[in-house]
């Protein structure tokens, strides 16, 4: 039996196999298998995968496929029962960043049209995670960095429940390599619950990838795909990194 179940990212899903039964009443053992995860997910296993009730955490938006096989005490297995859980953001605006190495630290930035890289309050990132945008004290139009992954794969995501009409640039900063070298960053954008954009870029440390800009209320993405070095030289010729923490211009 295959079926699809809607869920949300950043949730723990209960997988319940207690209704399984052997036609002859023999006792059963259970085995859950994680067959597929979305691109960018760091989930590799199901918790309590040999128990009748197991648990799956979702970290990024997309489809997660699990299967259950029960085996009776005579060693006869069932056909796999599969479920695809489609993790769809419930916010109108959802941007996700993931990358392909285990140690590097990359950071997601979402700005307003009035914003500048690392300048508060109009750059939402790790050091400015919940700025007040739009109408004062109206949290629905404010962004939120829900995940700040400091090493390895990500993901990071920034969400806005109900954005005000504007253009929202998306940038990725390769903050620290921690022994990794070139990293492939992947950004996905969901608007109104639909994935509308995905792109990847091979990045070097201290570089910034200006991915594109989300046009609101259209919910479309204008591709920019610019790439620039954020490590200018000091007067003595040594590397002098540019902004690496939030500042007020």
PEDA-V274473 format. One record per helix or strand. SS is the DSSP state (alpha for helix, beta for strand). FROM is the first residue (numbers start at 0). LEN is the number of residues. If there is no record, write none. Layout:
[[SS/FROM/LEN] [SS/FROM/LEN]]
This chain:
[[beta/1/6] [beta/10/6] [beta/27/9] [beta/46/1] [beta/52/6] [beta/61/11] [beta/76/1] [beta/80/7] [beta/92/7] [beta/104/7] [beta/118/1] [beta/122/3] [beta/127/1] [alpha/138/3] [beta/142/5] [beta/153/7] [beta/165/11] [beta/182/9] [beta/193/10] [beta/206/10] [beta/219/10] [beta/232/1] [beta/238/1] [beta/246/1]]
